[in-house]
């Protein structure tokens, strides 16, 4: 090969290494050899391959010949190896791996060409080992970085899941291996990014959130980041939601009230509702409007009702050890009530597994999980169970006594008639009364609730189009400061508020549940 031609080839390979990496280099080498080119492990396993001949796509004569050559080179400990078979020749050379990452048997470059290949091919392959080594090493390091990044992301997601299900002690143990330590108390922040920008926004959040904030990629919504941050910002730092909205032009931010770390699930729901409000604001950030949670106003009677309603689920013992137990079923129910069908992504289970668990839960509780009324009752009961401040007759989940059963038999209606709950319901619906079109707004919401929060039946009942119904509900999200159309939705609280208001007015609307 002429010196000028060889220099041009080296320059071309360096350009390919910068622009296209290993694959482009192998593609070019295969073209120059009019054959097959690949990177193989010392044992002959093909890592990357490219061919200009029809038979080079995996288990082919060319790949088999290259694998044999790689094994022979390794066994002999040679600096290069050439193997002939029929009308083909395999050229094999070890890659010059850096000393820091050098293994006893480094990967090899193998090229299979016709036995009549042009002169100078061996020298060309020798020149190719250096840029190919650099590409292969850089790509290997990038794969390792991505695996580490994924492992850390999954670990943080696991901590978030433990916090959302109230397993605080285990969450602290898992979080101890990562940074930072979990703060107490906290505000939960949900950041909605534009498509494909979550990693970039995560980096911005990390740079400006301080060293006490947990940043977790939402396992349900691919455009969301969840921040668990200290309730009191560090000295010299302003509110994080405003900072992020100001730094990232196309993101939207919702922030919860101050909540205990053990109540992270409530903080997340509040931040999600605030996010729905922030979408309609020019500043693109909003904080959750002060409003008590229904679980905090039901009193000890509500706690007994929740224990009675959930007892068949919380005392369930599976027949087989591999079947989900009561704790796993309760977590499945909570995730499904919050995220609907997206619970499969939250729990990392198949949709058939989710359907089977929900069927079992419905049978255990004797409730119709497709009914919004029963869903609202279960959501309230789970929230009550997760509220440690409420007094209970005994710790843990036990079979209900005769007294508790009698009290629970009065059903959810008895709880909703309590003065504190009536006051809560009036507060929830006060935003509707302030609207100039309060009659239309309330009729829309009541119809939506009566139609199981389904847009199609709601539009039909209202005599409008589906986009028209969606537009009405979207406008109401801003007035109510709650998310309606996207889960976690305020539909359960609205069902409870309307039911309580009807009971307070002496109207027997709906069907009692939980009794």
N, C-alpha and C positions, 0 to 999 in steps of 0.2 A: 504494500500500500504506500503510495506517495506521501511524503511528509505533509504537504499542503492539504491533501485529502484527509489525512488522519487528524490534522488539527481542526479542520472543519467539522469532522464527525464528533470530536471531543466537545467543541463549542456547541454543537446541536444537542448533544446529550445533556450538557449543563443547563441549557435553556429548557429542555423537556423536564429535567429534574425540578426546576423552579416552578414551572407552570402546571405540569400534569402529574408529577410524582411517579411512583413505581409503575402504574399501569401504562402510562404514556411511553415510558422508557422501554418496557417490555414489548409494547406494540411496535415501536420503531425498530427494536432489535429483531423481532420476528420478521419484519418486512425486509430488513437488510439480509437476513439469512434465508428468506423465502421459506420459512418453516415455523418452528414452535419455540417460544421462549418462556421461561418461568423461574420463579424463586421457590426453592423446596427446602424442607427441613432435612437434617442430616439423614433421617431414616427414609427419605423419599416421599414424604407427605407434601403434596403440592399446596403452597400458600397463595401464590398468585401465578396466573398463566395467561398467555395470549398467543394466538396462532394466526398464520396466514394460509393455513392448509385446512381442508374440510374435516380432518380426523383429529383435531386437537382441542377437544372440549371436555377433558376430564380423564376417563379411563380409556385412553387411546394408545396405539402403538408408540406415538411420540412421547406421551406422558410416561408410559411404562419404561421406555428406554431411558428417559431422563431420570426417573426414580432409581433405576438400576445403577446408572452412573453416579448418582449422589451417594448411594450406599457404598459403592466401590471406593469413591474418593475418601469417604469418612473412614472406612476400614483400613485403607492404605496410609492415611494421614498425609496425602500428597497435596501439592500446591495447585495442581490442575490434573484433569483426567479426560481422556478421549476414548469413546467407546463406539465401535462400529457394529452395525446390525443390518443385514441385507443391503439396501441402497441408502441407508441413513447413517449419520454420524452425530453423536451427542458430545458436546463440549461442556465440561463442568468445571467451575471455578468457585472456591469459597469466597464469601463476602468478607470484607475487612472490617469486622465489627469493632467499635471502640473498646479500649481495654476495660473501661468502667462497666460495660455491659457484655463483655465477651464471655461466651459459654464454651464448654469443652468442645462442642461440635456446632459451629456457627452455621446458619443457613447458606445455601449455595445458589449460584446462578447457573442455569442449564439452558443450552440452546441446541435444538435438534434441527439439522439441516441435511440437505441432500449430500451424498458423499462427494459429489462434484462441486461443492460450494466453492465460491471464488476465493483466491488467496487473500490473506490478510484478515480473515474472519476471526481467527484466534487472537490476534493483536487487538482487534476492535473490542472483543469481549473483555480482554484484560483492562482496557481503558474504561469499559462500562462499569466495572465493579465498584469504583470509588463513588461516582454519583448515585449509583443504585443503592450502595450501602447507606449513604446519607439519607436518601429518601426512605428506605426501609426502616432505618432507625428512628427517623422523625415520625413516621406513621405509627410505629410501634409505641413510641412515647405518647402520642396523641390518643391512641386507643386506651392505654393505661390511664391517662388523665381522665378520659371520659368514663371509664369504669369506676375510678375513684369518686368522680363527681356524682355518678349515678348512685353509688353506695351511700355517700353522705346524704344525697337527696332522699333516698329511701329511708335512711335512719331518721332524718328529721320528720319525714312523713309519718313514720311509726310513732314518734313522740307525740306528734299532733293527734294521731288517732287515739293514743292512750289518754291524752288530756280531754279529748272530746267525749270519751266514754267514762270519764271520771276516775281513771286508774292513776292517780297522782303519784303514788309511791313508786310504781314501776316506771312512770315517765321520768321522774327525777333520776332513777338509776340508769336508764338508757341515755338520758341527756348528759350524765356525768362524763361520758366518753367523748362528748362533742363540746363545742363552745357556742355561745356563752352559757352560763347557768341560767336556768329558767327564772324569770323575774316574778315578783309578788308584791302587790297586786299588778294587774295588767290591763292594757287596752288592746283589743284585737283590731287589726287593720287589714282590709282587703283591697288590693291594688289590681285593677283591671287594665291589662296592657293591650296594645293593638296586636294584630296577628303576627306571630313569628318574632316578637320583640321581648319575650319574657326574660330570656337570659340577660339581655342588655339592661332591662329595667331592674332585674335582680342585682346586678352589679352596682347600679346607681343607688339602690336602696341600701346595699351593704356599706357603701362609702359614706352615706349620710345618716345611717340609723344609729351609729354608736356601737359600742361593744357589748350592749346588754339586750339587744333585740334579736329574736329568733325569726329567721326568714325561711318560709317553707313554700315550695311549689305546690299549688293546690292539686290534689290527686283527681279531682272531679272536673274542674274547669281549666282547660289548657291555657287560657289567657289570664289566669288569676294567680297572684302571689298573696300568701297569708303571712302577716307580720304579727308576732306576739311580742309586744313591747312594754317596757315599764310604764306604769300609769303616770309617773312624774318624769318629765323629760330631763336630760342632763343639763347642768348649768351652762348657759350660753347657747343652747339649742332651742329653736322654735318648734312648734308642732310639726311632727314628721309628715302628716298628711299634706299640709300646705307645702312643705319643702319638696316632697316628691311630685306633687301636681305642678309645682313651678319649674322643676328640673326636667320633667318629661312631658313634652307637649301634648301627647295623645293618650295619656293614661287618666283613669278616673279612680278616686280613692274614697272609701267609706271607713269610718272609725266607730268603734263601740264606746259605750260608757266604761268607766272604771269598774272592773269586776275582779273577784278573787281568781287565782289561777285555776282552782278547782271548778270554776264556772266558765271555762273557756268556750264550751259549746254555746252558752248563752251569748257570750261576747261575739262569737262568730256570726250568729244569727243577726245580732244587732248591726254589726259591720256590714253584713250583706244587705240589710234593709237600707242602711245609710248609703250604700253604693247605688241602689236604685234611685235615690233622691239626687245623688251627685251627678248622675248622667244628664240631668236636666238643668244643671247649674253652670253658668259660665266659668266659675272658679274651679270646677271639676273635682271638688272634694266636699264632704259633708260628714257631720258627726250625728250619731243616733240621737233622736229627740227623746227627752226624758219620759219614760213610761214604765210603770211597774210590770213585771212579768206576772202572768196569771197564777203561776205556781206559788208566788210569794203571798197571795191574798186568800188562799183557800183554807188556811188554818189547819188545825189538827183533824177536823172532820174530813177535809180533802185528802190529808195524808192517809187516813184509814181507808177512804174510798179507793185511792190509788193502789194501796197494798192489796186490797180485796180484788180489784179488777185484774191486777197483774200476777196474783199469786199462782195461778195454774202455769204461767210461763216461768216465773222465777223459781218455782219448786220442781220444775221438770227434770227428770233424769232420763237420759237417752238409753235405749236398749243396747246399743253397741258403743264401744269405746271410741270408734272413729266418727260417730255421729256428733253433730254440734250439741253442746250442752246449753243450759239456761242462759249463761252469760253471753255466749256467742249468738244465741237467738235474739236476746235483748238488744245486743249491738246491731244485729242485722235489721231488726225492726226500727231502731232509732235512725239508722242510716237511710233506710227506705223511706221513712216518713219525711226525712229532711231532703233527700235528693231524688226520690222516685226511682225511675229506671236507671239513673246514673249511679245508684248505689253499687252497681257492679264494678264501676271504676274505683269507687271509694274503698270497697271491701276487697277488691282484686279477686272476684269470683265470677263464674260463668252465669249468664242470665238464667239458665235452667236450674242452677244451684240456688239462686235467689228465689225463683218461683217455688221450688220445693220447700224452702225454709218458710216462705210466707204462707204457703198452704198449711204447713204444720202449725205455725203460730196462730193462724185463724181458727184451726180446729181446737187447739188448746184453750184459747180464750173464748171461743164460741161467738166470734164477731166476724162481720163481713169487712175485710180489709179494703174492699173496693168502694165502700161507703165513706163519704167525707165525714159524716157524723161519727162513725166509729174511729176513723183516723184522728179526728180532733180529740176524741176522748183519750185515745192511746197516747197521743202526743202530750197532752196535759198530764196524764198519769206518769209517763216517763220523766217529764220535767219535774214533777213533784218528787219522784223517787231520787232525782239527782240534786234536790235541794236539802242540804243537811240541816238547815236551820229549823225545819218543821218538826214538831214533836211526834214521836211514834211510840206505840205501845211496847215494841220490842225491836231489838236490832236484828238485821238480816231478814231474809225472806222465809217466812214460815206459813204453814197452812192457816187460813183465817179461822178465828174462833167463831162460835155461834153468834156472840154479840157483834163482832166485826162484820160478819156476814149479813146480819139483820140491818146494820147501819148502811152497809154498802148496797143492800138491796133497794134502798131509796133512790139509787142511781145518781147520775150526774146532775139531774135537775135540782136535787136538794142542795148540791154544792153551789150551783149557779144562782140560787135564790138568796144566798148569804149576802148581807149588806155590803161587805167589802168587795165581793165579786161584782155586785150590781154597780158599785161605784167605778170599778175598773172598766166594766163594759161601757158605761156612759162616757168615760174618758176616751176609750178607743173610738167611739162613734161621734165624738164631739166635732172632729174635723169635717164630717159630712154636713152637720147642721150649719156650719159656717159658710158653706158654699151657696152661691146664688141659685145654683141648679141642684140643691140638695135632694129634691124628690127624684130627679133622674139618676143622680149618683147612687142613692140608696137602692132604687129599683134595679139598677144595673148590678150592684154588688149582691143584692139578695137573689137575683135571678142567676148570677154566676155561681153563688153558693148552692142554690137549689139544684143546679145542673151539674153538680159534682166538680165544679171548677173547670169545666170543659168548654173551650171556646165555641166549638161548632154548635152544640145544643143551646148555649147561651145566646148566640147570634140569632138562631132560629126563634127562640122564645121571645127575644126582643124585637124581632122583625127587622133586623139590620144585617149587614154583611159581616163576615168573620173579621176582615180588616177593620171594619168600623167598631166592632166589639173590642178588638185588641187595642185600638186607639183610645177608646173610653177608659179601659182599665189602665193603660199606660199613664194617662193623665191623672187618674186617681192615685197612682203610686206616689206622685209628687205631693198630693194633698194629704194623703195618709202617712207619708214618710215610711212606707213599707213596700217591700217587693211583693208583687202579686203573681206575675206571669212566670217568673223564674224561681226555681227552688234554691234554697229554702224560702218558702212563700208564707205570707201572713194569712193564708186561707183558713188555717186551723183557728187562729185567734179571732178572725172575723166570724167564723161559724159560732164559736163560743160567745162572742159579744152579742151577735144577733139573737142567739138562743136565750141568753140571760136577759136581754132587753125585752123579748117577747114574754118571758116568764114573769118579769117584773110588771109588765103591763097586763098580765092575766091572759095572754094569747097563747094558745096551745099550738104553736108552730113547730114543725119538725117532729122527730121521733126520739124519745128518751133513749139514751145509750148508757152502757156501763152498769146497768142494774140487772 
